[in-house]
Amino acid sequence: MTKLSALLIALSLPSFAAPPDWLPSAVIYEVFPRDFSPAGDLNGVTAGLDRLQRLGVDALSPEFTTEFLGAKLSGSRTPLKQFLLNQTRVAGIGNIYSCEALWHAKLDPRRHGKSLSWKEAAKLHKAIVSVLRRALECCLHPAPVFRDPNWWFQGLEQILRVYQREGLPCKRCGQPIKRWEQGGRSTYFCSHCQK
């Protein structure tokens, strides 16, 4: 179920109705970011629709090309990690996947977007798409069980190379993974091989 279809279902509910059990709450939470309470009477639907309309290009859509990413990065003074987390630029990249994509592309999360060469932007694009596709593959087989409070993207930890590995050796060069806060979120990276 896509965010849009979940929102359309939510919009079709009477204003006093709670979302049905079969409507994945994770999707509703995605539409109403950083509001981890149940959508309840959906009073915030208008605000949610507003946010949905402001989303950037989906990172797995055909519109998300190397050229698109390169153009967005070329004028950005924002550090790469924060750039990737900004859902109005590119939608669908969260904290975990931004750390992983930057590791795969061998890019320092603190670098500014405009400092990347065209080749580095292409590597980042390839890494983003690859990380997201691998995450989907491992997280959808078996299918998610949103009603199970113990279910958490089982198998995801098998593809993580840097996220939540502070102090552990980098899987590429063996140097310890570092962590610091960036934009209020934990950022994991290898200072030796991410430049």
Secondary structure as UniProt FT lines:
FT   HELIX           3..12
FT   TURN            15..16
FT   TURN            21..22
FT   HELIX           25..31
FT   TURN            33..34
FT   TURN            40..41
FT   TURN            43..44
FT   HELIX           45..54
FT   STRAND          57..58
FT   TURN            59..60
FT   TURN            62..63
FT   HELIX           66..74
FT   HELIX           80..85
FT   TURN            87..89
FT   STRAND          90..91
FT   HELIX           95..104
FT   TURN            105..106
FT   TURN            109..110
FT   HELIX           113..115
FT   HELIX           118..140
FT   TURN            146..147
FT   TURN            149..150
FT   TURN            154..155
FT   HELIX           156..158
FT   TURN            163..164
FT   TURN            171..173
FT   STRAND          176..182
FT   TURN            183..184
FT   STRAND          185..189
FT   TURN            191..193
//
